Amino acid sequence: MAVLKPYPGSTIYLWKYIPSLAGSIIFAITYLITGSLIGFRMYKTKTWFCAAFVVGCFMEVIGYIGRAFAVNQTDALGPFVIQATFILLPPAFFAASFAASIYMTLARIIRTVDGDHLSIINPRIVTRIFVLSDLASIGVQGTTAGFSEHENLKTIATVLVLIGLAIQFISFALFGACAVIFHKRIRRNPTARSHQIGPKWLHTLYMLYAVSILIIIRSVFRVVEYAFGNDGYPMAHEWTLFVFDSVPMTLVTAIFFFRYPSNLAQK
């Protein structure tokens, strides 16, 4: 029977609860299936710009396998570090894996319908701008790694993490604005190419809206989780992770698979 145990030689508990074996296995298998299916579609259609999405799925698989191993080893550092690295820390890193593919998909949509002149940002640099913003967010938050261990530096660490999260949200907000403005403009002044290729590109754009909303939900949860701290309710109750992180992100992978942007393959 699984027991919550302190780290050997101390009174520190790595976990606030015993991780759910069933939940960990279910989500590991789900990400494995969706990641493999998306990877197969990517290979068949040569849509290599979706590679970051596939990588994100398999990173999640590793994270949930770590949680599964931790069920009967709540005092072991290895499984805890694995799941923390691949699921929990930092929130921007894993969102970036999915977001990178989303950014590239929008750029491909704009270029596919010859709508460069309708975008507020040149589609050739859309991906670079938003991916660099995500990397900046990761870098800022990453500098706090050793700060939290020192009482005098905790305030600085908090400020840096909030700055990192702010960069992430601003980046995603600008991305959303870019997509919506392009959508409105092309509805008013459709290009000849948008009529020729049919409505598939529009379906892909709606898919981007759906997955973006789900990623935002997950990001908001991460902000709330951080705000409450290690002793807060989210950290102490596993259901919050499953409901506000695991479920939204598995829905993202499912939606991306069923509305896969195969029509945007590089010619």
C-alpha positions as MATLAB code, in Angstrom:
seq = 'MAVLKPYPGSTIYLWKYIPSLAGSIIFAITYLITGSLIGFRMYKTKTWFCAAFVVGCFMEVIGYIGRAFAVNQTDALGPFVIQATFILLPPAFFAASFAASIYMTLARIIRTVDGDHLSIINPRIVTRIFVLSDLASIGVQGTTAGFSEHENLKTIATVLVLIGLAIQFISFALFGACAVIFHKRIRRNPTARSHQIGPKWLHTLYMLYAVSILIIIRSVFRVVEYAFGNDGYPMAHEWTLFVFDSVPMTLVTAIFFFRYPSNLAQK';
ca = [
       0.000    0.000    0.000;
       1.286    3.452   -0.966;
       2.384    5.578    1.999;
       3.354    9.242    2.156;
       6.925    9.263    3.468;
       9.440   12.061    4.183;
      12.684   12.414    2.275;
      15.291   10.058    3.848;
      17.129   11.635    6.770;
      14.764   14.582    7.077;
      11.215   15.587    7.996;
      10.595   17.154    4.579;
       7.829   15.689    2.439;
       8.374   15.927   -1.301;
       4.679   15.330   -1.937;
       1.604   16.875   -0.366;
      -0.398   13.784   -1.360;
       0.065   10.310   -2.826;
      -0.094   10.685   -6.628;
      -2.878    8.831   -8.418;
      -1.498    5.789  -10.223;
      -4.596    5.473  -12.400;
      -4.574    9.159  -13.339;
      -0.857    9.118  -14.149;
      -1.182    6.025  -16.351;
      -4.271    7.361  -18.141;
      -2.651   10.665  -19.066;
       0.690    9.054  -19.964;
      -1.107    6.705  -22.378;
      -3.287    9.522  -23.721;
      -0.284   11.722  -24.514;
       1.580    8.749  -25.970;
      -1.316    7.963  -28.314;
      -2.018   11.535  -29.406;
       1.698   12.342  -29.735;
       2.265    9.230  -31.871;
      -0.775    9.942  -34.060;
       0.221   13.565  -34.588;
       3.801   12.475  -35.268;
       2.571    9.972  -37.887;
       0.471   12.637  -39.575;
       3.394   15.026  -39.503;
       5.605   12.427  -41.209;
       2.990   11.514  -43.832;
       2.189   15.123  -44.727;
       5.731   16.491  -44.276;
       4.387   19.232  -41.996;
       7.597   19.495  -39.999;
       6.552   22.781  -38.407;
       4.434   20.657  -36.021;
       7.509   18.912  -34.595;
       7.496   21.046  -31.424;
       3.949   19.861  -30.728;
       5.013   16.205  -30.925;
       7.999   16.886  -28.659;
       5.657   18.515  -26.118;
       3.441   15.415  -26.065;
       6.322   13.053  -25.349;
       7.699   15.344  -22.660;
       4.330   15.051  -20.931;
       4.498   11.249  -21.265;
       7.824   11.219  -19.407;
       6.382   13.483  -16.715;
       3.377   11.277  -16.024;
       5.521    8.130  -16.028;
       7.554    9.838  -13.313;
       4.357   10.418  -11.307;
       3.375    6.766  -11.743;
       6.718    5.593  -10.340;
       6.382    8.034   -7.453;
       3.177    6.414   -6.153;
       5.102    3.811   -4.167;
       8.231    5.960   -3.787;
       6.998    9.208   -2.281;
      10.356    9.592   -0.532;
      12.424    9.133   -3.708;
      13.872   12.237   -5.323;
      14.243   10.789   -8.850;
      10.555   10.324   -9.792;
       9.660   13.623   -8.109;
      12.266   15.553  -10.112;
      11.234   13.871  -13.376;
       7.556   14.738  -13.022;
       8.379   18.230  -11.758;
      10.698   18.858  -14.696;
       8.395   17.536  -17.402;
       5.004   18.677  -16.045;
       5.245   21.385  -13.435;
       8.339   23.582  -13.843;
       8.292   26.123  -15.315;
       4.791   26.574  -16.765;
       6.016   28.519  -19.791;
       8.386   25.808  -21.009;
       5.821   23.195  -21.943;
       3.262   25.673  -23.217;
       6.048   26.907  -25.515;
       6.406   23.460  -27.099;
       2.755   23.528  -28.159;
       2.671   27.270  -28.819;
       5.619   27.095  -31.220;
       3.625   24.838  -33.541;
       0.555   27.065  -33.130;
       2.550   30.165  -34.079;
       3.951   28.419  -37.141;
       0.485   27.201  -38.121;
      -0.874   30.754  -38.141;
       2.057   31.909  -40.274;
       1.390   29.058  -42.716;
      -2.324   29.950  -42.915;
      -1.543   33.570  -43.769;
       0.980   32.610  -46.431;
      -1.211   29.835  -47.876;
      -4.079   32.244  -48.641;
      -1.675   34.963  -49.885;
      -2.754   37.170  -47.006;
       0.613   38.647  -46.053;
      -0.668   42.171  -46.643;
      -3.603   41.561  -44.259;
      -1.476   40.583  -41.277;
      -0.312   43.186  -38.752;
       2.972   41.229  -38.516;
       4.860   39.819  -41.485;
       4.067   36.063  -41.415;
       7.708   35.318  -42.192;
       8.703   36.610  -38.760;
       5.549   35.725  -36.757;
       7.057   32.493  -35.432;
      10.380   34.104  -34.534;
       8.780   36.949  -32.605;
       6.459   34.836  -30.466;
       8.850   31.920  -29.899;
      11.565   34.366  -28.817;
       9.041   35.929  -26.408;
       8.351   32.496  -24.907;
      12.074   31.825  -24.597;
      12.497   35.184  -22.862;
       9.748   34.182  -20.418;
      11.490   30.865  -19.732;
      14.844   32.596  -19.287;
      13.517   35.145  -16.794;
      11.775   32.476  -14.716;
      14.778   30.158  -14.960;
      17.024   32.699  -13.219;
      14.995   32.215  -10.018;
      16.020   28.560   -9.613;
      18.431   29.161   -6.739;
      16.738   32.231   -5.289;
      13.875   30.454   -3.511;
      16.332   28.675   -1.232;
      17.402   31.992    0.302;
      14.903   33.875    2.415;
      16.296   37.290    1.450;
      15.969   36.564   -2.278;
      12.418   35.173   -2.276;
      10.910   38.577   -3.044;
      13.221   39.002   -6.036;
      12.327   35.485   -7.190;
       8.613   36.278   -6.971;
       9.008   39.473   -8.990;
      11.060   37.706  -11.678;
       8.541   34.871  -12.012;
       5.687   37.366  -12.333;
       7.665   39.248  -14.997;
       8.222   35.979  -16.845;
       4.518   35.131  -16.673;
       3.649   38.659  -17.826;
       5.893   38.244  -20.887;
       4.174   34.954  -21.671;
       0.661   36.400  -21.409;
       1.506   39.530  -23.402;
       3.059   37.368  -26.112;
       0.000   35.133  -26.333;
      -2.358   38.134  -26.247;
      -0.497   39.721  -29.165;
      -0.615   36.424  -31.027;
      -4.388   36.254  -30.482;
      -4.789   39.844  -31.668;
      -2.720   39.061  -34.764;
      -4.948   36.074  -35.606;
      -8.249   37.889  -34.977;
      -7.278   41.023  -36.932;
      -6.095   38.914  -39.870;
      -9.366   36.958  -39.744;
     -11.473   40.142  -39.793;
      -9.469   41.676  -42.623;
      -9.623   38.638  -44.877;
     -13.378   38.334  -44.297;
     -13.795   41.911  -45.533;
     -11.286   41.546  -48.366;
     -10.904   37.852  -49.235;
      -7.997   36.947  -51.489;
      -8.426   34.971  -54.676;
      -6.300   32.218  -53.186;
      -8.598   31.883  -50.122;
     -11.491   31.074  -52.485;
      -9.452   28.644  -54.571;
      -8.323   26.405  -51.717;
     -11.742   26.208  -50.038;
     -12.687   26.511  -46.351;
     -10.005   24.197  -44.921;
      -7.725   27.062  -43.940;
     -10.627   28.650  -42.036;
     -11.262   25.409  -40.142;
      -7.587   25.392  -39.170;
      -7.873   28.963  -37.905;
     -10.856   28.005  -35.727;
      -8.776   25.105  -34.408;
      -6.089   27.605  -33.372;
      -8.699   29.630  -31.475;
      -9.870   26.529  -29.587;
      -6.438   25.277  -28.550;
      -5.327   28.805  -27.640;
      -8.237   29.174  -25.196;
      -7.340   25.852  -23.571;
      -3.678   26.829  -23.244;
      -4.725   30.119  -21.656;
      -6.858   28.205  -19.115;
      -3.836   26.084  -18.252;
      -1.589   29.148  -17.977;
      -4.031   30.949  -15.680;
      -4.093   27.883  -13.429;
      -0.287   27.932  -13.258;
      -0.352   31.588  -12.219;
      -2.905   30.858   -9.485;
      -0.950   27.796   -8.370;
       2.223   29.843   -8.043;
       0.424   32.696   -6.280;
      -0.830   30.308   -3.558;
       2.660   28.840   -3.068;
       3.815   25.399   -1.940;
       1.377   25.343    0.955;
      -1.567   26.521   -1.131;
      -4.661   24.533   -2.052;
      -3.646   23.718   -5.672;
      -0.333   22.176   -4.611;
      -2.026   20.087   -1.939;
      -4.844   18.679   -4.102;
      -4.062   16.616   -7.189;
      -7.489   17.070   -8.758;
      -6.613   20.685   -9.575;
      -3.664   19.500  -11.706;
      -5.836   17.016  -13.585;
      -8.794   19.375  -14.147;
      -6.941   22.582  -15.006;
      -3.767   21.211  -16.603;
      -3.978   17.582  -17.718;
      -7.480   17.685  -19.220;
      -7.101   21.013  -21.100;
      -3.750   19.968  -22.588;
      -4.967   16.518  -23.658;
      -7.933   18.254  -25.311;
      -5.411   20.481  -27.093;
      -3.637   17.426  -28.524;
      -6.937   15.764  -29.516;
      -8.263   18.885  -31.254;
      -4.939   19.407  -33.008;
      -5.034   15.821  -34.281;
      -8.616   15.872  -35.560;
      -8.154   19.321  -37.129;
      -4.574   18.686  -38.154;
      -3.235   21.392  -40.524;
      -2.189   18.938  -43.236;
      -3.426   21.407  -45.854;
      -0.561   23.719  -44.888;
       2.254   21.403  -45.937;
       5.260   23.114  -47.520;
       5.078   22.898  -51.314;
];
